[in-house]
């Protein structure tokens, strides 16, 4: 017995009823300002933050994208994801700093933080627009993941477009119910469902294929290239670097992720968020790779690697009820990521573009503009998803290749007094344009892909132009003082024990 179309629709309906109830219950009065709607009043606890961070980060990319990348490229996909995992260490370094300056100055978006640090509204506007340019395709990846999932598990009975439209509608609804609070609480439900169901089903599938020994014997005999590096031809050293370098900086470069560093109620909550995410991510990474290997052993020769998970879920290897739970978990994770992206981009456009074009715009007006922008972003992502371009994993990295342009400016904001507005502006605009150029000519310039060029070009432009322009060193000192005072207050209050910041100051 395999999953039927009616079983899938009933499961979607049940999931929606439960998620809608949680979203409505998460409301705490009507949010009247940007911080309340987009940051949950900076009062999110560690448990919810960890699950939401996990669901937002590990979206359709993992169980559809990473499994597909494993199917197409073998064990190299595991190395690719482990590099991202290592990059999460950046949250341990920059998380407390984001949180401290956010508390002190009331920042709502990462772009607002950079605009303040470099004394330039143009920096804030440029970062916001660049984020939209590269994140809308990434949001489309999530929608495409749902489309492939429903199409693959039903053998085409539910068309790709139906899945994409369904995911778009759900994401818009969750975003409007209570802003980030409803997104984070529904994320928690989705994350638990996702990791428990997918782990259980992965073990059942492997058992059905004869166990771990039989699975890897099959791979070693029939697909030996999947267990070697560079593998079947998808990975080479240069390709691997091009994929992994942008992924390493994901936690800083992607604003829908870095914005969450403003949200925890305390540094203890942030620490819990990070530790919870690491545990979740390690388990989910292994499960996703095992899904890809299992699909390769059971269904070699699929037309698209991104169909690996949907095909496995719709097969006799997976009990229908468990299969549909996993499918709903993946769909929910994709929705989690797109509604987080929509909220982040809408907050940036309202806060850092509209409010700078029209100075003196009230918080209430900014919130109205942000809410109006949400469906516009969703519809743009929907249109892009309909193009059904390339592997989901590759498209995800393509977005990060452009977003990495902001990384030197973020590092400079906390660790280099000589960083300037001109340096930040030129690095963001110049790198974004260069990455688009490299992709336009086939993602190879002088033999290197955009993923490698992005961090090189942005670093050279930021440092070079900053050295030729005047730095707002008073803002650098202001940031240091804010970090020191916020962490000292927390330590004095007994909320959390933090190390002294003399070393951080010495680094400047």
C-alpha positions in Angstrom: 0.0 0.0 0.0 1.2 3.5 -0.9 0.1 7.0 0.0 -3.1 8.0 -1.7 -4.1 11.5 -2.8 -7.0 11.6 -0.3 -4.7 10.5 2.5 -2.3 13.4 1.7 -5.1 16.0 1.5 -6.6 14.8 4.8 -3.2 15.0 6.4 -2.6 18.5 5.1 -6.0 19.5 6.5 -5.3 18.1 9.9 -1.8 19.8 10.0 -3.4 23.1 9.0 -6.0 22.9 11.8 -3.4 22.2 14.4 -0.9 24.8 13.1 -3.6 27.5 12.8 -4.7 26.8 16.4 -1.1 27.2 17.6 -0.6 30.3 15.6 -3.7 32.0 17.0 -2.9 30.9 20.6 0.6 32.5 20.1 -0.9 35.9 19.8 -0.3 38.3 22.7 -2.5 41.2 21.9 -2.2 43.2 18.7 1.4 44.1 17.7 1.6 47.9 17.4 5.2 48.3 16.5 7.9 46.7 14.4 9.7 45.0 17.3 6.5 43.3 18.5 5.5 42.0 15.1 8.9 41.1 13.6 10.9 40.2 16.7 8.3 39.0 19.2 9.2 41.9 21.5 12.6 40.3 21.9 11.2 37.9 24.5 11.6 34.5 22.8 12.7 31.7 25.1 15.6 29.3 24.3 13.5 26.2 23.6 11.2 27.8 21.1 14.1 29.8 19.5 16.1 26.6 19.0 13.2 24.7 17.3 12.3 27.7 15.2 15.9 28.4 14.2 16.2 24.7 13.2 12.9 24.6 11.2 13.8 27.9 9.4 17.3 26.8 8.5 16.6 23.1 7.8 13.8 23.5 5.3 13.0 21.8 2.0 16.7 22.1 1.4 17.5 19.2 3.7 15.1 16.3 3.1 14.5 17.2 -0.5 17.7 19.2 -1.4 20.4 17.6 0.6 18.9 14.1 0.0 18.9 14.9 -3.7 22.4 16.2 -3.6 23.5 12.9 -1.9 21.6 11.0 -4.6 23.4 12.9 -7.3 26.8 13.4 -5.8 27.3 10.8 -3.0 29.1 11.2 0.2 30.5 14.6 -0.8 27.1 16.0 0.1 27.7 15.1 3.8 31.0 17.0 3.7 29.2 20.0 2.2 26.6 20.1 5.0 29.2 19.5 7.7 31.0 22.7 6.5 27.8 24.6 7.1 27.6 23.0 10.5 31.0 24.3 11.3 29.9 27.8 10.2 27.3 27.8 13.0 30.2 28.6 15.3 29.9 32.1 14.0 26.7 32.4 16.0 28.6 31.8 19.2 31.0 34.6 18.3 28.6 37.2 16.8 25.3 36.2 18.5 25.9 38.0 21.8 27.1 41.1 19.9 24.0 41.2 17.7 21.8 40.7 20.8 23.6 43.4 22.8 23.5 46.2 20.2 19.9 45.2 19.3 18.9 45.7 22.9 20.7 49.0 23.2 19.6 50.6 20.0 16.4 48.8 19.2 17.5 47.4 15.9 14.8 45.4 14.1 16.9 44.3 11.1 20.5 43.4 10.4 20.6 46.1 7.6 19.4 48.7 10.1 22.3 47.7 12.4 24.8 48.1 9.6 23.3 51.5 8.5 23.7 52.8 12.1 27.2 51.4 12.5 28.4 53.0 9.3 26.4 56.2 9.6 24.7 55.7 6.3 21.1 55.1 5.3 22.4 54.1 1.9 24.2 51.1 3.4 20.9 50.0 5.1 19.0 50.4 1.8 21.6 48.6 -0.3 21.8 45.6 2.1 18.0 45.4 2.1 17.6 45.5 -1.7 20.5 43.0 -2.2 18.8 40.7 0.3 15.6 40.8 -1.6 17.4 40.2 -4.9 19.0 37.0 -3.6 16.5 35.8 -1.0 13.4 35.7 -3.2 15.0 32.9 -5.4 15.8 31.1 -2.1 12.2 31.5 -1.0 11.2 30.1 -4.3 13.4 27.0 -3.6 11.2 26.3 -0.6 8.0 26.5 -2.7 9.5 24.3 -5.3 10.4 21.8 -2.6 6.8 21.5 -1.6 5.8 21.3 -5.3 8.2 18.4 -6.0 7.2 16.7 -2.7 3.4 16.6 -3.4 4.0 15.8 -7.1 6.4 13.0 -6.4 4.5 11.3 -3.5 1.3 11.2 -5.5 2.8 10.2 -8.8 1.7 13.5 -10.4 -1.9 13.4 -9.1 -1.2 16.6 -7.3 0.6 18.9 -9.8 3.7 20.8 -9.0 1.9 24.2 -9.3 -0.8 23.1 -6.8 1.9 22.4 -4.2 3.6 25.7 -4.8 0.3 27.7 -4.5 -0.7 25.8 -1.3 2.7 26.5 0.3 2.5 30.2 -0.6 -1.0 30.6 0.8 -0.1 28.9 4.1 3.1 31.0 4.5 1.2 34.2 4.0 -1.5 33.2 6.5 1.0 32.3 9.2 2.9 35.6 8.7 -0.3 37.6 9.1 -1.7 35.9 12.2 0.8 37.2 14.8 4.0 38.0 12.9 7.1 36.2 14.1 5.4 34.8 17.2 3.0 32.6 15.2 5.9 31.6 12.9 8.1 30.6 15.8 5.5 28.6 17.6 4.3 26.8 14.5 8.0 26.2 13.7 8.3 24.4 17.0 5.5 22.0 16.1 7.0 21.5 12.7 10.6 20.9 13.9 9.6 18.2 16.4 7.4 16.5 13.8 10.1 16.8 11.2 13.0 15.3 13.1 11.1 12.5 14.9 9.2 11.2 11.9 12.0 11.5 9.4 14.4 9.6 11.8 11.9 6.9 12.5 11.0 6.4 8.8 14.7 6.5 7.7 15.4 3.6 10.1 12.4 1.7 8.8 13.5 2.2 5.2 17.0 1.1 5.9 15.7 -2.0 7.7 13.5 -2.7 4.7 16.5 -2.6 2.5 18.2 -5.2 4.6 19.8 -3.0 7.3 22.8 -0.6 7.3 25.2 -3.3 6.2 23.1 -4.4 3.2 22.5 -0.7 2.2 26.2 0.2 2.0 27.0 -3.2 0.4 24.6 -2.3 -2.3 26.1 1.1 -2.7 29.6 -0.2 -2.7 28.7 -2.8 -5.4 26.3 -0.9 -7.7 27.2 2.7 -7.0 30.8 2.7 -5.7 31.3 6.3 -6.9 28.7 7.5 -4.3 31.0 6.5 -1.5 34.1 8.2 -2.8 35.3 11.8 -3.2 34.9 13.5 -5.7 32.3 10.8 -6.5 30.1 10.6 -9.6 31.3 13.8 -11.2 29.0 16.3 -9.5 31.8 17.2 -7.0 35.3 18.4 -7.8 37.5 20.3 -5.4 36.6 23.7 -7.0 32.9 22.8 -7.1 33.0 21.7 -3.5 34.6 25.0 -2.4 32.1 26.9 -4.5 29.2 25.3 -2.7 30.7 25.2 0.8 32.2 28.7 1.2 28.9 30.6 1.0 27.3 27.9 3.2 29.9 28.4 5.9 28.8 32.1 6.3 25.1 31.3 6.0 24.3 32.2 9.7 25.6 35.7 9.2 24.9 36.4 5.5 21.2 35.3 5.5 19.2 38.0 7.3 16.2 35.7 8.0 18.7 33.8 10.2 20.8 36.7 11.7 17.6 38.7 12.5 16.8 35.9 15.0 19.8 36.9 17.0 17.9 40.0 18.1 14.9 37.9 19.4 16.1 35.8 22.5 14.9 37.1 25.9 18.4 36.7 27.3 21.9 35.4 26.5 21.0 32.2 28.3 18.1 31.8 25.8 20.5 32.4 23.0 22.9 29.8 24.3 20.0 27.3 24.6 19.0 28.2 21.0 22.4 27.5 19.7 22.9 24.2 21.6 19.5 22.9 20.7 20.0 23.8 17.0 23.4 21.9 16.9 21.8 18.7 18.3 18.9 19.0 15.9 21.1 19.8 12.9 23.5 16.9 13.5 20.7 14.4 13.6 18.8 15.8 10.7 21.9 16.0 8.5 22.6 12.3 9.0 19.0 11.4 8.4 18.9 13.5 5.1 22.0 11.9 3.8 20.7 8.4 4.6 17.5 9.3 2.8 19.6 10.1 -0.3 21.6 6.9 -0.1 18.4 4.8 0.5 16.7 6.4 -2.6 19.8 5.7 -4.7 19.9 2.0 -3.7 16.1 1.6 -4.2 15.5 3.8 -7.2 18.6 4.4 -9.3 18.1 6.4 -12.5 15.5 8.9 -11.4 14.9 11.8 -13.9 15.7 14.4 -11.2 17.7 13.9 -8.0 15.3 16.2 -6.2 12.6 13.5 -6.6 14.7 11.1 -4.5 12.8 11.8 -1.2 9.3 12.1 -2.8 9.8 8.8 -4.7 10.9 7.1 -1.5 8.0 8.4 0.5 5.5 7.3 -2.1 6.9 3.8 -2.4 6.2 0.5 -0.7 9.3 0.9 1.5 7.5 3.5 3.7 4.2 2.8 5.6 1.6 5.3 4.3 0.8 6.9 7.7 4.5 7.5 8.6 5.3 8.6 5.1 2.6 11.2 5.1 3.8 12.5 8.5 7.3 12.9 7.1 5.8 14.6 4.0 3.9 17.0 6.1 7.0 17.7 8.2 9.0 18.6 5.1 6.2 20.8 3.7 5.9 22.5 7.1 9.6 23.2 7.2 9.6 24.7 3.8 6.7 26.9 4.8 8.6 27.9 7.9 11.5 29.1 5.9 9.5 31.1 3.4 7.4 32.8 6.0 10.5 33.7 7.9 12.0 35.1 4.7 8.9 37.1 3.9 8.8 38.6 7.4 12.5 39.5 7.3 12.4 41.1 3.8 9.2 43.0 4.5 10.7 44.4 7.7 13.8 45.4 5.8 11.9 47.1 3.0 9.7 48.9 5.5 12.3 49.9 8.0 15.4 50.5 5.8 14.0 51.5 2.4 10.6 53.1 2.9 11.4 54.8 6.2 14.7 56.2 4.7 13.0 57.4 1.6 10.4 59.1 3.7 12.1 60.3 6.9 10.0 60.6 10.0 7.8 57.6 9.1 6.1 56.3 12.3 6.5 52.8 13.6 2.8 52.2 12.9 3.2 53.3 9.3 6.3 51.1 8.9 4.3 48.1 10.2 1.5 48.8 7.7 4.0 49.0 4.8 5.7 45.8 6.0 2.4 43.9 6.1 1.5 45.1 2.6 4.8 43.9 1.2 4.5 40.3 2.5 2.1 39.0 -0.2 4.1 40.8 -2.9 7.3 39.0 -1.9 5.3 35.7 -1.8 4.0 36.1 -5.3 7.4 37.0 -6.7 8.8 33.8 -5.1 5.9 31.8 -6.5 6.6 33.1 -10.0 10.3 32.1 -9.7 9.4 28.7 -8.3 7.4 27.9 -11.4 10.6 28.1 -13.5 11.7 24.8 -11.8 15.4 25.6 -12.2 18.3 23.2 -11.4 18.9 21.3 -8.2 17.3 22.7 -5.1 20.6 22.5 -3.1 22.5 24.3 -5.9 20.0 27.1 -6.1 20.1 27.5 -2.3 23.9 28.0 -2.4 23.5 30.4 -5.4 21.4 32.6 -3.2 24.1 32.5 -0.4 26.8 33.3 -3.0 25.3 36.7 -3.4 24.3 37.3 0.2 27.9 36.7 1.3 28.6 40.2 0.1 27.5 41.6 3.4 29.8 39.3 5.6 32.9 41.6 5.5 30.7 44.6 6.6 29.2 42.6 9.4 32.7 41.4 10.6 34.0 45.0 10.3 31.1 46.4 12.3 32.4 44.7 15.4 36.1 44.0 14.7 37.5 46.8 12.5 37.2 50.5 13.3 38.5 51.5 9.9 35.4 50.0 8.2 33.5 52.7 6.3 30.1 53.3 4.7 31.7 53.6 1.3 33.5 50.3 1.8 30.3 48.6 2.9 28.3 50.1 0.1 30.7 49.3 -2.7 31.3 45.7 -1.4 27.6 44.9 -1.2 26.7 46.5 -4.6 29.9 45.5 -6.4 29.9 41.9 -5.2 26.2 41.4 -5.9 26.7 42.6 -9.4 29.8 40.5 -9.9 28.0 37.3 -8.6 25.1 37.9 -11.0 27.6 38.3 -13.8 29.4 35.1 -13.0 26.1 33.2 -13.0 25.0 34.8 -16.2 28.2 33.5 -18.0 27.7 30.0 -16.7 29.0 30.2 -13.0 32.7 30.2 -14.0 35.1 33.1 -14.1 38.8 32.3 -14.5 37.9 28.7 -13.7 36.2 29.6 -10.3 32.5 29.6 -9.5 30.6 32.5 -7.9 30.6 30.8 -4.5 34.4 31.3 -4.3 34.5 34.7 -5.9 31.8 36.2 -3.6 33.8 36.3 -0.4 37.0 37.3 -2.2 35.5 40.2 -4.1 33.5 41.5 -1.1 36.5 41.4 1.2 38.8 43.1 -1.2 36.3 45.8 -2.0 35.3 46.4 1.6 38.9 46.7 2.9 40.3 48.6 -0.1 37.5 51.2 -0.3 37.5 51.6 3.5 41.2 52.4 3.6 40.6 55.1 1.0 37.6 56.7 2.9 36.9 58.2 6.3 35.7 55.8 9.0 33.0 56.7 11.6 35.2 55.5 14.5 32.8 57.1 17.1 30.2 54.5 16.0 32.7 51.7 16.4 33.3 52.9 20.0 29.5 53.2 20.5 29.0 49.6 19.5 31.8 48.4 21.8 30.4 50.4 24.7 26.9 49.0 24.0 28.2 45.4 24.0 30.2 46.0 27.2 27.3 47.6 29.0 24.6 45.1 28.0 26.7 42.1 28.9 27.8 43.7 32.2 24.2 44.5 33.1 23.3 40.8 32.5 26.2 39.6 34.5 25.5 42.0 37.4 21.8 40.9 37.4 22.9 37.3 37.7 21.1 36.4 34.5 24.1 35.0 32.8 27.8 34.8 33.3 29.8 36.3 30.5 33.5 36.6 29.9 35.0 40.1 30.1 35.1 42.0 26.8 38.7 43.3 27.0 39.8 40.9 24.4 37.0 42.0 22.1 38.1 45.6 22.5 41.7 44.7 21.9 40.6 43.2 18.6 39.6 46.6 17.4 
